[in-house]
Amino acid sequence: MNDNKKIVLIRREVKKIFENASGSHDWEHTKRVYNNCLLINKKENANIVVLKLSALLHDIGREEQEKSRGKLCHAEIGAKLALIILKKHGFDDNIIKEIIHCIRTHRFWKKNLPKSLEAKILYDADKLDAIGAIGIARAMHFAGEHGAKIHNHKHKNIYETNPLSKDDTAYREFKIKLCKVKEKMLTIEGKKIAEHRHKFMEAFFEELNKEAEGKI
């Protein structure tokens, strides 16, 4: 069986894993990250098999992280689960090693840094899904899942608010996290796309602040 057929089978397997996933990190998120990888790679020259499989498998440990309430790292769990899946489908050990590195480092957590081109592309592709219009939609969806307000820009100090609280709004997510994403991109194309999406977020929240105050 060639690699493309194996990728199709793994894609079906991963889709089943996400059948009961929360909306902010579901199969749709995985598909967008996959597409972002392909978009960035139009300007790069990464190993397409490594890239596609890394994108499909990067979040398969997410459910275990959520069950542990953040005590476990989904990147580490996902790397272990991906190893089992990739071996089952008979991939070469060198290919598996590259994919595992991509999955393990896509979170850029505890100084576990992406080193290969494929890992850097996956990192950027995942971060791009956290910003722009889709990033705002995901942040609002996540806020709704946890009973947060629609907006809280008038809070005296947004940096004193708590995550997973009624103040954990999309605006809070933007001010504390999302506004910094564009500075952390690792590829030239990723930085270009992130700059465009960042400007959209700035314009959106400026408009939202005005409407919330009845100024427009």
C-alpha positions in Angstrom: 0.0 0.0 0.0 1.4 3.4 -0.9 1.7 6.4 1.4 -1.3 8.2 0.0 -3.6 5.3 0.7 -2.2 5.0 4.2 -2.9 8.7 4.8 -6.5 8.2 3.7 -6.9 5.4 6.2 -5.3 7.4 9.0 -7.5 10.4 8.2 -10.6 8.2 8.7 -9.2 6.8 11.9 -8.4 10.3 13.3 -11.9 11.6 12.3 -13.4 8.9 14.5 -11.2 9.9 17.4 -12.8 13.3 17.3 -16.4 12.2 17.1 -17.2 13.5 20.6 -14.6 16.3 20.9 -15.5 19.8 22.1 -16.1 22.3 19.4 -12.9 24.4 20.0 -10.6 21.4 19.3 -12.5 19.1 17.1 -12.1 17.4 13.7 -12.8 20.7 12.0 -9.8 22.2 13.8 -7.7 19.4 12.6 -8.8 19.9 9.0 -8.1 23.6 9.2 -4.6 23.0 10.5 -4.1 20.4 7.7 -5.1 23.0 5.1 -2.9 25.7 6.8 0.0 23.3 6.5 -0.6 22.9 2.8 -1.0 26.7 2.4 2.3 27.5 4.1 4.0 24.7 2.2 3.3 26.4 -1.1 6.2 28.7 -0.3 8.3 26.0 1.4 9.7 22.6 0.4 8.7 20.3 3.3 8.3 16.5 3.2 4.6 16.4 2.3 4.0 12.9 3.8 5.5 14.0 7.1 3.6 17.3 7.0 0.2 15.7 6.2 0.4 13.0 8.8 1.7 15.4 11.5 -1.3 17.7 10.9 -3.8 14.9 11.0 -2.3 13.4 14.2 -1.2 16.5 16.1 -4.2 16.8 18.5 -5.1 13.2 19.1 -4.0 13.4 22.7 -6.3 16.4 23.4 -9.1 14.3 25.1 -6.6 12.9 27.6 -5.4 16.4 28.4 -8.9 17.6 29.0 -9.8 14.6 31.2 -6.7 15.5 33.4 -7.8 19.2 33.5 -4.5 20.2 32.0 -2.2 18.2 34.1 -1.2 16.1 31.1 0.3 17.5 27.9 -1.7 16.6 24.7 1.4 16.9 22.6 3.3 14.3 24.6 0.3 12.0 24.7 -0.4 12.5 21.1 3.1 11.6 20.1 2.8 8.3 21.9 -0.6 7.5 20.3 0.7 8.5 16.9 3.6 6.1 17.2 1.2 3.2 17.7 -0.9 4.3 14.7 2.0 4.9 12.4 3.7 1.6 13.2 0.4 -0.2 12.6 0.3 1.2 9.1 3.9 0.2 8.4 5.6 3.6 8.0 9.4 3.8 7.9 11.1 4.4 11.3 12.7 7.6 10.0 9.4 9.0 8.8 7.8 8.1 12.1 10.6 9.9 14.0 10.1 13.1 12.0 6.3 13.0 12.6 6.7 12.3 16.3 9.0 15.3 16.6 6.4 17.5 14.8 3.6 16.4 17.1 5.7 16.6 20.3 6.8 20.2 19.5 3.7 21.8 18.0 2.8 23.2 21.4 6.2 24.9 21.9 5.9 23.9 25.5 8.6 23.6 28.2 11.3 24.5 25.7 10.4 21.6 23.5 11.1 23.5 20.3 10.3 22.7 16.7 13.6 22.1 14.8 12.6 20.6 11.4 10.9 22.5 8.7 7.9 20.3 8.9 7.7 20.9 12.7 7.9 24.7 12.2 5.2 24.6 9.5 2.9 22.5 11.8 3.5 24.9 14.7 2.6 27.9 12.5 -0.4 26.2 11.0 -1.8 25.4 14.4 -1.3 28.9 15.7 -2.9 30.4 12.6 -6.1 28.6 13.6 -6.1 30.5 16.9 -6.1 34.0 15.3 -8.0 36.0 12.7 -11.8 35.5 12.1 -11.6 31.8 12.9 -9.6 32.5 16.0 -12.2 34.9 17.3 -15.0 32.4 16.6 -13.1 29.7 18.4 -12.4 32.0 21.4 -16.1 32.9 21.6 -17.1 29.2 21.3 -14.7 28.3 24.1 -16.0 31.2 26.3 -19.6 29.9 25.8 -18.6 26.4 26.8 -17.4 27.8 30.1 -20.2 30.3 30.8 -18.2 33.5 30.1 -19.7 36.9 29.3 -19.9 38.0 25.7 -17.6 41.0 26.4 -15.7 42.6 29.3 -13.4 45.3 27.8 -14.5 47.7 30.6 -13.0 45.4 33.3 -10.6 47.7 35.3 -7.7 45.3 34.6 -8.2 42.5 32.1 -4.9 41.0 33.3 -6.3 40.3 36.7 -9.2 38.2 35.4 -9.1 34.4 35.6 -9.2 31.7 33.0 -12.3 29.4 32.8 -14.3 32.1 34.7 -17.2 34.4 33.6 -14.5 36.9 32.6 -12.7 34.5 30.3 -14.1 36.2 27.2 -12.8 36.3 23.6 -11.6 39.8 24.3 -9.6 38.5 27.3 -8.1 35.8 25.1 -7.1 38.4 22.5 -5.5 40.7 25.0 -3.6 38.1 27.0 -2.7 35.5 24.3 -3.9 36.0 20.7 -2.3 39.5 20.3 1.1 37.9 20.8 0.8 35.0 18.3 2.1 36.9 15.2 5.4 37.5 16.9 5.9 33.8 17.5 5.6 32.5 14.0 8.5 30.5 12.7 8.1 30.5 8.9 8.1 33.5 6.5 4.8 32.6 5.0 3.3 31.9 8.4 4.4 35.4 9.6 2.8 36.9 6.5 -0.6 35.2 7.0 -0.5 35.9 10.8 0.1 39.6 10.2 -3.1 39.8 8.0 -5.1 37.9 10.6 -3.8 40.0 13.5 -4.9 43.2 11.8 -8.4 41.7 11.4 -8.6 40.9 15.1 -7.5 44.4 16.0 -10.2 45.9 13.8 -12.8 43.5 15.1 -12.3 44.2 18.8 -12.1 47.9 18.2 -15.5 47.8 16.5 -16.8 45.4 19.3 -15.7 47.8 22.0 -17.5 50.7 20.3 -20.7 48.8 19.8 -20.6 47.5 23.4 -20.6 51.2 24.5 -23.3 52.2 22.1 -21.0 54.4 20.1 -22.0 53.0 16.7 
